Amino acid sequence: MKKLSILLLFTLFSGQALAGKTFKNIMKRQKVRCGVTQGLPGFSAPDSKGNWKGIDVDVCKAVAAAVFGDPKKVEYISLSSQQRFTAIQSGEVDILSRVTTHTLRRDSEMGLNFAPVTYYDGQAFMVRKKDKIKSALNLNGATICVQQGTTTELGLADYFRANKMKFKTVTFENNDEVVQAFVKGRCDAFTTDASGLASERTKFKNPNAYMILPEIISKEPLAPAVGHGDDQWFDVVKWTVFAMLAAEEYGLSSRNVDKFMSSKDPKISRLLGKTKGNGKALGLNEKWAYNVIKQVGNYSEIFERNVGKDTALKLERGPNALWTKGGLMYAPPLR
């Protein structure tokens, strides 16, 4: 009898029974509110027509495609580094998809749940080529531009302390102010995530006058985050990211996904909703993953069109390659 009661409680409080206020509000509103940057090309920035683009933007589009079957049902809310956590804690945004590093204290003290990593990054330094600085170890006594309220500040201090080097900082709340201070020569180097440096450099009048030093001094796993308290919403965001990774691994893309609808491969049948069950488990339509792949793409597609070799950033996959190709990207079984 006791075992039966435990099983009954587990059944009642699993799956859709854990749906919370966030998911219900999203369904009522018929729109996902997505917290993004104030403009970081390749990750989240408006184009000349005001349309938001980037890896982080595509994650939000994918979530909307999973929930509504429509990637356009997203409202983008631009947030500074200081505003971002308050926005997710207060419910101003449903998902924070904004080059945010997954850390222990953010996961616990700040009440965030981090979805899978969408970009493995690391902190680096940018300098002017004319200064002939070849290594971060040559920065002893340098003045460094850095943004307040980021993990970058702590990473900077840790690196210089570990290498017994001295430094001075020039800090600003707004990232654009940090960049302008560096460009105007107020500091010897500018530090943030390596991808962020590559992104900012594309805005410079003469990008070739600057170089990113080779050292990567920290681990910065960038991931979308949602607030504590709504397990169903967290599950939807998590598995949307995993679906894009699985699609790449299985060879599915926005261009060929329809051809796979007749596939006899059980993994693909489950992913595309031909074999039912995954959609019901998430409280979504069984074609949720098909909609993500068809309307937004697999992970390779969102990487290449936003930051890949044919973009201004020209970033390599590196650790962001699939596990089958020497990278860290890996989706659990979708079953």
Secondary structure by P-SEA (a helix, b strand, c coil): caaaaaaaaaaaacccccccaaaaaaaaacbbbbbbccccccccccccccccccaaaaaaaaaaaaaccccccbbbbbbcccaaaaaaaacccccccccccccccccccccccccccccccccbbbbbccccccccccccbbbbbbbcccaaaaaaaaaaaaacccccccccccaaaaaaaaaacccccccccaaaaaaaaaacccccccccccccccccbbbbbbbcccaaaaaaaaaaaaaaaaaaaacccccccccccccccaaaaaaaccccccccccccccaaaaaaaaccccaaaaaaacccccccccccccccccccccccccccccc
